[in-house]
């Protein structure tokens, strides 16, 4: 592929920078922690329809196959998982009541809650859980959920409410993986028709989908856990333009706006009658520097690029302070598994020296990004301006996302990408950095012995030992990774004052269980 396919896409240079198993983030100075958003002890009011606004409609309504946040949030409301996670990202019962490791974590036995019904009226049994896990193992049927339950070898029912899951290797994090957003439990009957006929066990039943406009869900009167269900329904409304989204909540047409531009948050954070939220997450942008492509096959070049950006300045200008600097590992500050690591700050003389040691001079490279994933272009432009100070020319090419997805990801040596946080080492690290991992874009072992350490990390059942292995992995990755992590983003959103019980999401999707309306 030649660059002539993307004419006139070089951005003008402008001054940008002048002015157990927890995956938590550190709070930004001056902002409340996530717990600080907890509501008072007032008894929840029953009734009302929560109307919340997202910028994008779902790509589909199948909770395993969807790859969009709207689709994932729909799945959160209509379906349940076997477990959910507490405030420390530890598993607590949902559709499963017990889980036990056997054979050192090589097998797991899970007990299924009795008396639960799908929206169709059918009773949940182990056959549904087996069918769900088997579907996740089928590349032709799983979609984005392929392998979401971990390295499963086989799954079988042991009676109507118990299953046994055999792994290809010991897998200590299996209980936490069960809470993953692609691991919603599906009905065996009609399991491959859910994009047309959604049918879960969740608190809300699918009612209506107006493509490009809205999705409406209504209360499930037979929900197995009525204590967390306060609303009569939820309507998800799709408004892409930030100005129109803000007008909708100010005018009372919606109660909540989420995944909003930072500028909208800053405009509304002091507005009367509303609550603005900015809370740490594990979500991050990367600068991909592909270890399977020149010039980044040379580890010294990758290391040199780490010392080029001014990360604190990028957080201040690109994120308006709503985030924290990254340290080129994929776990944010405050993570349970994060060891003490050297802090990577801008060091242009060091970067220049490393490039000289690598035998690289007069380097010119194109860095691809897309304005459809803000604020990635600002991040790349800031990198370009810093690189110019040591004689490295980074040409920023901002292209539409459709063209980016087709012609850039995995195919160009340098580009921006986006990842959402995860509660497990398996999802957050293993699938991204193992040479055979689904999200290892270069299919490259970036450091000798890394694959073996990653295999040992997810196999370890003992939490303390797994933490030690994870620390070794993260030290290796900080020095050798082919993805730079300049920052972690905060979640930002706004609700009207009448929305109660809302907690900013840690892992991307809004939780409507426990949310209620005061009027």
Buried (B, 14 or more C-beta within 10 A) or exposed (E): EEEEEBEEBEBEEEEBBEEBBBBBBEBBEEBEBBEEBEBEEEEBBEEBBBBBBBBBBBBBBBBBBBEBBBBBBBBBBBBBBBBBBEEEBBBEBBBBBEBEBEEEBBBBBBBBBEEBBBBEEBEBBBBBBBBBBBBBBEEEBBBBBBBBBBBBEBBEBEEEBBBBBBBEEBBBBBBBBBBBBBBBBBBBEBBBEBBEEBBBBBBBBBBEBEEEEBBBBBBBEBBBEEEBBBBBBBBBBBBEEBEEBBEBBBEEEBBBBBBBBBEBBBBBBEEEEBBBBBBBBBBBBBBBBBBBBEBBBBBBBBBBBBBBBBBBBBBBBBBBBBBBBBBBBBBBBBBBBBBEBEEBBBBBEBBBBBBEEBEBEEBEBBBBBBBBBBBBBBBBBBBBBBBEEBEBEBBBBBBEEEBBEEBBBBEBBBBBBEBBBBBBBBBBBBBBBBEEBEEBBBEBBBBEEBBEBBBBBBBBBEEEEBBBBBBBBBBBBBBBBBBBBBBBBBBBBBBBEBBBBBBBBBBBBBBBBBBBBBE
